[in-house]
Each structure stands twice: as structure tokens, then as C-alpha cells.
């Protein structure tokens, strides 16, 4: 593979056994490299759902967890 982001995303999805039935949540900004490689790019590759909190408060996170029930945090 020529793209290191894509390679790392494929390997991360494989290592964590992400599937299309998973729901991923992260508090990291979407633009952050760790979020790109560990969450949203593998999410796109596997067809899983990405849960995003409306705000960064504990209440916002709790509401997202209750509504989406993430399988990976």
C-alpha cells in the first residue's frame, strides 16, 4: 500500500476486529492524526457507525453513550 494513513487504518481495523455492526466513539478532534488512523478512517473502511457527542460536557457524552451505545471508546 502506498498511503501510510490507509495502511495504518487497515491494520488498526484488523487488529481491533472492527465490523460494520460496531459503533465507535472518541473525544479526539476529527482532524487529529490519532483519531484519523484509529477511529474514523477504519470506521469508513468497515462501514461501522461513528458516534459524535453534541458537546464536550459529561452530560453530552452520557447522552451519546445512552443513544448510540458505543462498542469502542
HELIX and SHEET records of a PDB file:
HELIX    1   1 UNK A    4  UNK A   16  1                                  13    
HELIX    2   2 UNK A   33  UNK A   35  1                                   3    
HELIX    3   3 UNK A   36  UNK A   40  3                                   5    
HELIX    4   4 UNK A   41  UNK A   46  1                                   6    
HELIX    5   5 UNK A   58  UNK A   68  1                                  11    
SHEET    1   A 2 UNK A  23  UNK A  25  0                                        
SHEET    2   A 2 UNK A  49  UNK A  51  1                                        
END                                                                             
